Amino acid sequence: MTLNQEVVGEELIYRIALNLIPQLGNKTAFELLRHFGSAQAVFEQSKEADLHQVPKIGQAMVQQILEKSTLEKAAEEWAFTQKYNIKVLPQESADYPKRLRNCPDAPFLLYYKGNTNLNAAKVVAIVGTRKPSAQGKLFCERLVQDLAVYNPLIVSGLAYGIDVTAHKKCLDLQLPNIGVVAHGLDRIYPKMHKTIAQRMTNCGGILTEFRKGVAPFSKHFPMRNRIIAGMADAVVVVETANRGGSMITAYIANEYNKDVFAVPGRLDDPLSKGCNHLIKTHRASLLESAEDLAYILRWEKKAKGQQKQLFANLSKEERLIVDLMLGKEVHLEMIIQKTKISTSRMAALLLELELRGVIRALPGNNFRLL
């Protein structure tokens, strides 16, 4: 198999089976594929001696490969993914995050439930403490709001605090976002984020390397963090103490040669010690606004040239509406009140502007420019 050559049918089930074998790491799994040509061929070996020809294949692994129950469990896993519209993504898949694939410890395969492109042109991860300050949450929301003009895919870990703040703001803006979790997709942790996760599958998705039944053990979170760092162009740390998952994600991103940004804070603030340390030790660039990130990554606003052209073709009524939205969100009632356009006419105008990519409808009858 070569990259972007799709793995389909029974071979996917055999890939799942390989992934079920304890202590079989990614490198050894790929050694087996290279030696035998496919995962199916691995499991069709009837002689232990043939399997032992592959380096690092011990007796316990051989027994697992020859054991019928391994394939039975894989078939159960496959049935689960099909029932709940979960994609199984081996590294060869075109849907597998290409940025992550280039990392030396990229997962052998991923499970993905969602509707967005994991290989978007721009991908940024936002992470931080589970117990942020009010100021930290506000900065996170403003950051997502200001990044939206660049139309990135936002990645985080669906945890309490900064993670879920970023996810919620993305959903408010209808901005695609991915939650990378440290467990199987038969559950959501924490449980109170289940509704948010369900919404995310219609505006992004949920991603994991763990099969169903796997609980969120502590050792899984650093593994989850490497996926967050690996699939992004850059990692932003909003607030964090000196130790914790966000610092792990930042350090992994450093190892992957990814851009890392940190939001500075007061020297005596425990929630800023991690960010300040990253900046002080040159492991992160200081971030004060979305423009700082966009400048370093050389991002261009998604519709700058197109927007000028669209604005030039506005009718008098449309111009009145657009002028009200410059630099802010505006509620429907305010638009009607200020423009004195009838409700029925306004509905038609707003729909037309949205279809032309000039404005975006937000929850609560609010609107803003794209």
ABEGO torsion letter per residue (X at the ends): XBBGBBBBEAAAAAAAAAAABBGBBAAAAAAAAAAAGBAAAAAABABAAAAAABBGBBAAAAAAAABAAAAAAAAAAAAAAAAAGBBBBBAABAABBAAAAABAABBABBBBBEABBAABABBBBBBEBABBBAAAAAAAAAAAAAAAAAGBBBBBAGBBEAAAAAAAAAAAAGBBBBBBBABBAABBOBAAAAAAAAAAAABEEBBBABBBGBBBBAAAAAAAAAAAAAABABBBBABBBABEAAAAAAAAAAAAGBBBBBBBBBAABAAAAAAAAAAAAGABBBBABAAAAAAAAGBBBAAAAAAAAAAAABBAAAAAAAAAABGBBBBAAAAAAAAGBBAAAAAAAAAAAAAAGABBBBBGGBBBBX
